[in-house]
Amino acid sequence: MIKPWSLARSWAYASYHGAVEPLRHAWRHRRLILMLARRDIAGRTSGTVLGAGWLLLAPGLQIFGFWFLLDVVMKIRYNGGLTFLDYFLIGMLNWFFISEVLSRSLSVYHEFASIYQRTPFPLAILPLVPLSMAGLIYALVTGLVSGLVAGWAAVPLALLNIAVLALWLIPLCYLLSVIGVFVKDLGQIFPFFISLVMYLTPILYTPDKLPDTLQWLLVINPVADLMALIHATIQDLPWTAANVWRPLLCWLLLIGPAWALFRRAEGHIREML
């Protein structure tokens, strides 16, 4: 019979390594990660007229489409002094960062299979490549937009938000990257799931617009808490202590198991691909 204290010690040990090891690998192989990120950008935009500019223009076009639908066609208005466009831009840019990182993490081992299948390679850094690439792009864009929307004093806070989001996403990057190798059906379901999370997160609307019977969805959705904190830091909107401890608890519960799962699957990833 497994004793509770032994289980707790194992969980604490895995959580410690799950929090430290990805950062250690990121620092040790930082040049390799940046090289892979540049290679990924070149591969995605080579042969196009705008080149890497599409990495900024593509989310911009999506934001324009949402804005046109919600502000021009449906004429959604928010109560208070905050305009729809200001609220929408800050939330949507941070959501695009989260969405891109998670979606790319699911297929990252498939995308880079040609690099690591035949040569020794630190597999632990690959889930960090989408995170690094998206982090650099959205730090630039979100910082600029936050400065225009809330004043240039908000730029450091916008950069801090991206850094905190990146740290919070690390266990999900490892978890999805491993599951994506062994459960290929997830790649078909995930676009629907990530869209559902967006619609259940106060990005296209403020939290008070959600019906009272559905307010519980904000409690079980950690991304809703993260968005509340982002809007609070940039636009001085209200927040609660629960907005902090709920995503923190989620991170603490995932960081150890995600790293342990990766370490257990590491030796089989090459075989599966």
Buried (B, 14 or more C-beta within 10 A) or exposed (E): EEEEEEEEEEBEEBBEBBBEBBEEBBEEBEEBBBEBBEBBBEEBBEEEEEEBEBBBEBBBEEBEEEBEEBBEEEEBEBEEEBEBBBBBBBBBBBBBBBBBBBBBBBBBBBBBBEEBEEEEBEBBBBBBBBBBBBBBBBBEBBBBBBBEBBEEEBBEBBBEBBEBBBBBBBBBBBBBBBBBBEEEEBBEEBEEEBEEBBEBBBBBBBBEEBEEEEEEBBEEBBBBBBBBBBBBBBBEBEBEEEBBEBBEEBBBEBBBBBBBBBBEBEEEBBEEE
